[in-house]
Amino acid sequence: MKQTQKKRKMSLASKDAVAGYLFILPFFIGFVAFMLIPIGQSIGMAFSEVKVDIEKHGFSLVWNNFANFKKVFLVDPDFNRLLVEETGKMLLIVPCVLIFSLFGALLLNQKFMGRGFVRAVFFLPIILASGVMVGLETNNSMLHNMANAIQESNSMKTSITGLLKSILLVGDATGGFFEYIFKAIDQVYNIVMASGVQIIIFLSGLQTVSPSMFEAADIEGATKWESFWKITLPMVSPLIIVNVVYSVIDYFLRTDNAVMNKIRLTLMQQMDYGFSMGMAWIYFTVVILVLAGASIILSKRVYYYDE
């Protein structure tokens, strides 16, 4: 009887594995068919001088060892600075996105009238952040003029935020913390626009938490604050890694990212394929290292619940 149950469990596990492979099969086929060759060509360009032949509608590669990478690190005056600046902005925005999305998911998980409509409103930033809307926002001169007018009118001398900043940043002990808070406030638009998917992921995780845990905590006399730290946060901690990975990749691939703009302009306007591919692969390596470091650090804090 036990052997029969074991065989059934093995067969169910194998069926689940086959179903998983079938789900990823379209992506794997598409990657091999459409992405593998261009990735190989980009690696070759990164280590070569690319000569474009307009008449033959092609290009030839002349091996130049690491000349493109030396140019990126030792010659180009902008790439290293832009990379450091964008990495610093990512370290500012991603934690704020995680905190805001978790807070929003906690609110949307409550029972109240019109909850479905409110959830749809929080999902709107994903639609607004689509390629068309970002293009309109980036290239619209009227929006730029309005933003400049608001920035000029809300100068450091007249704005409430500036006044609070000048008051709170008096001491060195609290200066760093409040400086971080004010930088986050300045990026509140980007934080809200980047939190839609993370809210949904956290919300799906909150809905899987058994209500019996909170009922037992209430019986034991635990407060809502204690329940959050002892039950809610540990139960959704595996999703924090998912949201960190998504948020980091989403930030580094934004259309207004300065490093992405430099790579695109070097490729499309200057037609320097080798140099642009060198920058692209260095950028890719930095993103992978950031993701690996974040995953290693956070994986030690993740709590997995076994029923």
Secondary structure, 3 states (H helix, E strand, C coil): CHHHHHHHHHHHHHHHHHHHHHHHHHHHHHHHHHHHHHHHHHHHHHCEEEEEECCCCEEEEEECCCHHHHHHHHHCCCHHHHHHHHHHHHHHHHHHHHHHHHHHHHHHCCCCCCHHHHHHHHHHHHHHCCHHHHHHHHHCHHHHHHHHHHHHHCCCCCCHHHHHHHHHCCCHHHHHHHHHHHHHHHCHHHHHHCCHHHHHHHHHHHHCCCHHHHHHHHHCCCCHHHHHHHHHHHHHHHHHHHHHHHHHHHHHCCCCCHHHHHHHHHHHCCCCHHHHHHHHHHHHHHHHHHHHHHHHHHHCCCCCCCC
